[in-house]
Amino acid sequence: MSHWIAAGRWRSGMLLPEWELGGNSRPLRRYVWVNASRCAKRTPLNKVPIADSRNLRSCVQHDAAMLTVDLHNASVLMLGDSTSAQLLMHTCEAFTAPTKSFVPVNLSRSDRHVYSHRLRSLDNHLCELRAGSGTSGRVVLGSFSHFGVTGPPYWAYAYPMPPWLSNTSLGLVRNDIPRFKQHVPNGGDPTVVIANSGFWDISSWWYNLGNASKTWSLQDTPTANYTAEYLHGVHRFVQEVRRTFPRSLVVWRLMHFGKKHSITPAVVRHLNFAVRAAASSWRLPLLDVEPMIASLSKKANPGLGYGLVYGTLDGRHLHPWLNVALLNVILNLARVAHEAAGDN
């Protein structure tokens, strides 16, 4: 498996973004893509329509036959933050696949409002992407939002700590996330586990060390302190994931550029660089999303977001079209792992 997965470029001459691998890498198969000519009409019409629940289903196309042949009974589990949860949301919406939680929530009706933010989010959900009729071509896609690989204390979003979950990220990996296995075809480990962390770790430092100051920046702290803590957290988290899912291909998703809560391109670039330098000794494949988003051009790829970082909707979460492009890379990754495991 390649050390850096998805190193490539945006395909030239395409209005909507499609990522192709560079160098001597095997070409990506086109499992899913966006077709603007199929989008449901909206008013006013943009050159590239912004995806939402009204047109994801019509704009996103997929090759049902290829999915059926290549990814029958494959499964992908994403462990991360709200960027992973949104990729799940956009995918399930595009495939008209209902989502369901794979972690039971035992709360009284009177207590549910305390955890309303978490209960509204797709923090421990999955859906089944059925390429054709029946179970043919079924791919199970899941997402679980942990608290971060550094801490406690965690990012404020983790609190109040949900009583139906473990109270540490490593505890989540050991005790809660394995419930996903109940929904994996054949009841085994997922084909691929894609882990990520960073936005919530940086936000936690900003909140707990910087007292949520608008002027505090992680760049003002000694570099070695947070870099060493982050690397230690990533390595420890990956080791726990590997112990929990020994038959899965475990991949680390690097951060794309962001903004807010001291999440800046400079901080993201620095932490990604540190993980790249360590990943080889950890034998950890990387899904390198940073250059995918950084290489976008407003001129060549118009209409992709309106956040402080181009390609995002709010400075952190990717435009749905970019999540579709990333999904295609992930499905290609799952195919390679699926073939290697001999499960197809």
C-alpha positions in Angstrom: 0.0 0.0 0.0 1.4 3.4 -1.0 2.7 5.5 1.8 1.0 8.6 0.5 -2.4 7.9 -0.9 -4.1 10.3 -3.3 -1.1 12.3 -4.3 -2.2 13.7 -7.6 -4.0 16.7 -9.2 -7.4 18.0 -10.3 -8.3 16.8 -13.7 -7.8 19.6 -16.2 -10.7 20.8 -18.3 -13.3 19.6 -15.8 -15.8 22.2 -14.5 -16.6 20.0 -11.5 -13.6 18.6 -9.5 -12.4 15.1 -10.1 -9.1 14.0 -8.6 -6.7 11.8 -10.5 -3.6 10.2 -9.1 -0.2 11.3 -10.2 3.1 9.6 -11.0 3.1 5.9 -11.5 0.0 5.2 -9.3 -2.8 3.0 -10.6 -5.5 5.2 -12.1 -8.6 5.8 -10.0 -11.7 4.0 -11.0 -14.7 6.3 -11.4 -17.2 5.0 -8.8 -18.9 8.3 -8.0 -18.8 11.8 -9.4 -20.9 14.9 -9.8 -22.8 15.6 -13.0 -24.0 19.3 -13.1 -26.3 18.6 -16.0 -28.3 16.2 -13.8 -28.7 18.6 -11.0 -32.3 19.6 -10.0 -33.0 23.2 -11.0 -32.6 25.8 -8.4 -33.1 29.6 -8.4 -30.8 31.3 -8.8 -28.7 28.9 -10.8 -25.0 29.0 -10.1 -22.4 27.9 -12.6 -21.6 25.1 -10.2 -24.6 24.5 -7.9 -23.9 24.3 -4.2 -25.0 20.9 -2.9 -27.6 20.6 -0.3 -30.3 18.1 0.6 -32.3 19.3 -2.4 -29.9 18.4 -5.1 -27.3 16.0 -3.8 -29.5 13.1 -4.9 -29.8 14.4 -8.5 -26.3 15.7 -9.0 -24.2 12.8 -7.7 -23.9 9.8 -10.0 -22.3 6.4 -9.5 -21.4 3.4 -11.5 -23.6 0.7 -10.0 -22.1 -2.2 -12.0 -18.5 -1.3 -11.0 -19.4 -0.9 -7.4 -21.2 -4.3 -7.4 -18.2 -6.1 -8.9 -15.4 -4.3 -7.0 -16.8 -3.6 -3.6 -19.4 -6.2 -2.8 -19.6 -6.5 1.0 -16.8 -4.0 1.6 -16.9 -1.6 4.5 -15.3 1.7 5.5 -15.2 3.2 9.0 -14.1 6.8 9.5 -12.9 7.8 12.9 -12.5 11.5 13.3 -14.5 14.7 13.8 -17.3 16.6 12.1 -15.4 16.6 8.7 -15.8 12.8 8.6 -19.4 13.0 9.8 -20.2 15.5 7.0 -18.6 13.2 4.4 -20.9 10.4 5.7 -23.9 12.8 5.6 -23.3 13.9 2.0 -22.7 10.3 0.8 -25.8 8.9 2.4 -27.9 11.7 1.0 -26.4 11.2 -2.4 -27.2 7.5 -2.4 -30.6 8.1 -0.7 -29.4 5.7 2.0 -31.0 6.1 5.4 -28.6 6.6 8.3 -28.7 4.8 11.6 -26.7 4.9 14.8 -24.7 1.8 15.7 -24.3 2.9 19.4 -27.4 2.7 21.6 -28.3 5.8 23.5 -30.0 5.2 26.8 -31.4 8.5 28.0 -34.6 9.6 29.6 -36.7 12.1 27.6 -35.9 14.8 30.2 -32.2 14.4 29.8 -32.0 14.4 26.0 -31.9 18.2 25.7 -28.6 18.3 27.6 -27.0 16.4 24.7 -29.0 17.8 21.9 -26.0 18.9 19.9 -24.4 15.5 19.9 -27.7 13.7 19.3 -28.4 15.9 16.2 -25.0 15.0 14.7 -24.0 11.9 12.8 -21.4 11.1 15.4 -21.8 7.3 15.4 -23.8 6.5 12.4 -23.6 4.4 9.2 -25.5 3.8 6.0 -25.5 1.1 3.4 -24.7 2.1 -0.2 -26.5 -0.3 -2.4 -25.3 0.0 -6.0 -28.1 -2.1 -7.4 -31.3 -3.8 -6.2 -31.3 -6.1 -3.2 -28.0 -6.5 -1.4 -25.9 -6.6 -4.6 -23.0 -4.2 -4.4 -23.6 -3.3 -0.7 -20.9 -1.1 0.8 -21.2 -0.1 4.5 -19.9 3.3 5.3 -19.7 4.5 8.9 -18.4 7.4 10.9 -17.6 7.8 14.6 -16.6 11.2 16.1 -14.1 10.7 18.9 -12.9 13.5 21.3 -9.4 14.1 19.9 -6.1 12.3 20.2 -4.8 14.8 22.7 -6.3 15.4 26.1 -8.3 15.3 28.3 -9.3 18.0 28.6 -10.9 17.8 25.2 -12.5 20.3 22.9 -15.6 21.8 24.5 -17.8 19.8 22.1 -17.1 16.6 24.1 -18.8 18.1 27.2 -21.0 17.3 28.9 -19.5 13.9 28.5 -22.2 11.6 27.0 -23.0 8.9 29.6 -23.7 6.3 26.9 -20.0 6.5 25.7 -16.6 6.0 27.3 -15.0 9.1 28.6 -11.7 9.0 26.7 -10.9 8.6 23.0 -9.0 5.4 23.6 -11.9 4.1 25.6 -14.2 4.8 22.7 -11.9 2.7 20.4 -11.9 -0.2 22.9 -15.5 -0.2 24.0 -17.8 1.7 21.7 -16.5 1.8 18.2 -16.3 -2.0 17.9 -20.1 -2.0 17.8 -19.7 -1.2 14.1 -18.7 -4.8 13.5 -22.3 -5.9 14.0 -23.1 -4.1 10.7 -20.1 -5.2 8.8 -20.9 -7.9 6.1 -19.8 -11.3 7.4 -19.4 -9.8 10.9 -15.6 -9.1 10.8 -13.4 -6.1 10.9 -14.1 -3.2 8.4 -12.2 -3.4 5.2 -10.6 0.0 5.8 -10.5 2.2 8.9 -9.7 5.9 8.1 -8.7 7.8 11.2 -8.2 11.5 11.6 -7.8 14.1 14.3 -6.5 17.6 14.5 -9.2 20.3 14.2 -10.7 19.3 17.6 -7.2 19.0 19.2 -6.2 22.4 18.0 -9.5 23.8 19.1 -9.0 22.2 22.6 -5.6 23.9 22.9 -7.1 27.2 21.9 -10.0 26.8 24.4 -8.1 25.3 27.4 -4.6 26.9 27.0 -5.6 30.1 25.3 -8.8 30.7 27.3 -10.7 31.0 24.0 -9.0 34.3 23.3 -9.6 35.8 19.9 -5.9 36.8 19.7 -4.3 33.6 21.0 -2.6 31.4 18.5 -1.0 28.0 18.7 1.8 29.5 16.6 2.8 31.6 19.6 3.6 28.5 21.8 6.9 26.6 21.7 6.6 24.4 18.6 8.0 21.3 20.2 5.4 21.2 22.9 2.3 20.7 20.9 4.0 18.9 18.1 5.3 16.2 20.4 2.0 15.9 22.2 0.1 15.6 18.9 2.5 12.9 17.5 2.3 10.9 20.6 -1.5 11.1 20.5 -1.7 10.1 16.9 0.6 7.1 17.4 -1.2 5.9 20.5 -4.6 6.3 18.8 -3.5 4.3 15.7 -2.0 1.5 17.8 -5.3 1.2 19.7 -7.3 1.1 16.4 -5.0 -1.6 15.1 -5.5 -3.7 18.2 -9.3 -3.3 17.9 -9.4 -4.0 14.2 -6.4 -6.3 13.5 -7.7 -7.4 10.0 -8.5 -3.8 8.8 -6.2 -1.6 6.7 -5.7 1.4 9.0 -5.1 4.7 7.2 -4.5 8.2 8.6 -6.3 11.1 7.0 -4.2 14.3 7.1 -6.0 17.6 7.7 -6.9 20.1 5.0 -6.4 23.8 5.7 -8.8 25.4 8.0 -9.6 28.6 9.9 -10.9 29.6 13.3 -10.0 28.5 16.9 -6.3 28.7 16.0 -6.8 26.3 13.1 -4.7 28.1 10.5 -3.0 26.8 7.3 0.4 27.3 9.1 -0.6 25.1 12.1 -2.2 22.5 9.9 0.8 22.4 7.6 3.2 22.0 10.5 1.3 19.1 12.2 0.7 17.3 8.9 4.4 17.6 8.1 5.2 16.0 11.5 2.9 13.1 10.8 4.3 12.6 7.3 7.8 12.4 8.8 6.8 9.8 11.4 4.4 7.7 9.3 7.0 5.6 7.6 8.4 4.3 10.8 4.9 3.5 12.0 4.1 1.8 8.7 1.1 4.0 8.5 -0.5 4.8 5.1 -1.6 8.4 4.7 -4.7 9.8 2.9 -3.1 13.2 2.1 -6.1 15.6 1.8 -4.0 18.7 2.3 -2.7 19.1 -1.3 -6.1 18.2 -2.7 -7.8 21.2 -1.2 -4.8 23.5 -1.3 -4.4 23.1 -5.1 -8.0 24.1 -5.9 -8.3 27.2 -8.1 -11.3 29.5 -8.0 -10.8 30.1 -11.7 -10.5 26.5 -12.7 -12.9 25.2 -10.1 -15.5 27.9 -9.4 -18.3 27.8 -6.9 -16.7 25.5 -4.4 -17.5 27.1 -1.1 -17.6 30.5 0.4 -15.7 30.1 3.7 -12.4 31.7 4.8 -10.5 28.8 3.2 -11.5 28.1 -0.4 -13.1 24.7 -0.8 -14.8 24.8 2.6 -18.2 26.0 3.5 -17.2 27.6 6.9 -13.4 27.4 7.1 -13.4 23.7 8.2 -16.1 21.6 6.5 -15.5 20.7 2.8 -17.9 21.6 0.1 -20.1 18.6 -0.8 -18.6 18.3 -4.3 -15.2 17.9 -2.7 -16.5 15.3 -0.3 -17.7 13.4 -3.4 -14.2 13.6 -5.0 -12.7 12.4 -1.7 -15.3 9.6 -1.4 -14.1 8.3 -4.8 -10.6 8.1 -3.6 -11.7 6.3 -0.4 -13.7 3.8 -2.5 -10.7 3.1 -4.6 -8.6 2.6 -1.5 -11.3 0.2 -0.2 -11.1 -1.8 -3.4 -7.4 -2.3 -3.1 -7.7 -3.4 0.5 -10.7 -5.6 -0.4 -8.8 -7.4 -3.1 -5.7 -7.8 -0.8 -7.9 -9.4 1.9 -9.5 -11.7 -0.6 -13.0 -10.8 0.6 -14.5 -9.9 -2.8 
